Amino acid sequence: MPSKYIPGIIVLLFLSALAGCLKQDDDTTTGPRAQIAIINASLDSEPLFLLVDGAKVNEEGVAFGEVSGTVSNAYIPLRPGVRNTSWMMGTGPALEEKLFPWEPGAYYTMIQFDTAVNNQAPTILFKDVLNVNDSVGRARFFNTVAGNDSLSLVAVRTRDTVRIASRQPFLANVSSVTTNFASTLRAGGWRFDLLNKDSVVIYTNEILIEENTVYSFIATGETGGVGEKAPSLLQVVHRK
């Protein structure tokens, strides 16, 4: 599912039918909540907060290279409806609010990336389609390594290799983003190799994939970076 985005500005992916049905005075105090996974892949950033109607959705700020929720599920709940939505780093200030129709029972992901300047950085926000399967895991990949390197992600185990992404450009250098969980992985242990444009492994890690679970893998850092800014791979678990 390609999603348009504008560098430096949050992208609110409005669904025209939903926007026509939800009203700002809807009674959404009971019933299913919307769910959001907040990912901070922005270098030099302070902890990230999502704000809805001026209130923090996540009580604890999400630091660089981290994700909201827990290790086993990144989603946190928020009240649905057409809400004033914004975000801020640290103590702010918050960016300009925009109306966004948070759908009851729907799942969303927000990624802040690139390098923060004056507590601002490019951000995308999109709806997730969790096409889970009882016997396998599913995965997607985002390249947020600042620079001009296109990256590939390959999962390897005995007699099995899955190429999750091939030479994907830095997120700031693309005009649309594919958000579906397109890759299928059998449950069990895998070695994940992150490769640069010359097919050199720049990061590797052993990761356990569970059945009936979907994953986002976020390449973080900057090209040629060291320490905290060295290219790395953030695993994000999405569960219904």
C-alpha angles and dihedrals in degrees: 000000000000114000124197120228138179117217112248095013128087112248114221107196100211118198105214094211092049094046088053093051102043119074126195090239095051115136101246099148090109134035131047120348129220114249127219133189111204117202124187110202094150117122118228090015131143119227112301126234129188113216125203117183086348095302126112114252092195113048092202119051117244109240125212112291093017138101137214124257119024138315089262097046129015096195122106124185129249135177112268128227135083101314138174102254132193141132140221141195119234111323093347148181097238119229122248113294121245128191112250128180106229104197119219111251093009127127126224139181127209121194125187112193148158117050122321116237119186089348093304132110138158113282135188127196123188143159119259124222105206103205094178124179126201096230105038144037124237128213146189133186137220124190108215095156102130112238138050100293117122111215137206128203121207128181115206137186136146110313092348134089127172122188104209095179135006121208095327113185125235108283093243090059099058130082096211136024129218108222104175121111094242103161122082122210128184115235115267141061121331136177110229116206121193110204131193125224090278091056092250115145108242097172136014135181140168112241132182114224118205128205121251090025134110127211141199117206113201121193106214137185129047135289108276091004124151133204112001089357095054113115110270140162123245116202116212120189119208119195132170 
